[in-house]
Amino acid sequence: MKKILHITSIDDWKKAKEIGVYKADTLETEGFIHCSTPEQVIEVANHIFKGRKDLLLLLIDEELLNSPVKYEDPGNGKHYPHIYGPIKISAIIKIEGFKPDRNGFFSLKTIEF
């Protein structure tokens, strides 16, 4: 199984459960859903979501996706998984609460996979 991760809000996850697929806002604005590998997710979380306490971490099995995945470099020399389409709920194999420590930072200790 090839694991990729996506950070989302609790509210956005509730919407996904109602319609049966997950669609991040960036699917409309950029054409894809931003994701991370397990090795990248902490850096991404601290860069974009520092201090947020309303987050979930979606563990996605890339092999179960119907939408194409491309690993792309946004200009920093690292290749991040981008999902070019909605994520079907059955491809999400685990959902965890994702909260920062008391200083607002995420760490491996905050991931329970």
TAQUI-V255602 format. One record per run of one state. SS is the DSSP state (H for helix, E for strand, C for the rest). FROM is the first residue (numbers start at 1). LEN is the number of residues. If there is no record, write none. Layout:
ss=SS from=FROM len=LEN
ss=SS from=FROM len=LEN
//
This chain:
ss=C from=1 len=2
ss=E from=3 len=7
ss=H from=10 len=10
ss=C from=20 len=1
ss=E from=21 len=2
ss=C from=23 len=2
ss=H from=25 len=5
ss=C from=30 len=3
ss=E from=33 len=2
ss=C from=35 len=1
ss=E from=36 len=1
ss=C from=37 len=4
ss=H from=41 len=8
ss=C from=49 len=6
ss=E from=55 len=7
ss=H from=62 len=3
ss=C from=65 len=3
ss=E from=68 len=6
ss=C from=74 len=5
ss=E from=79 len=6
ss=C from=85 len=2
ss=E from=87 len=2
ss=H from=89 len=3
ss=E from=92 len=7
ss=C from=99 len=9
ss=H from=108 len=3
ss=C from=111 len=3
//
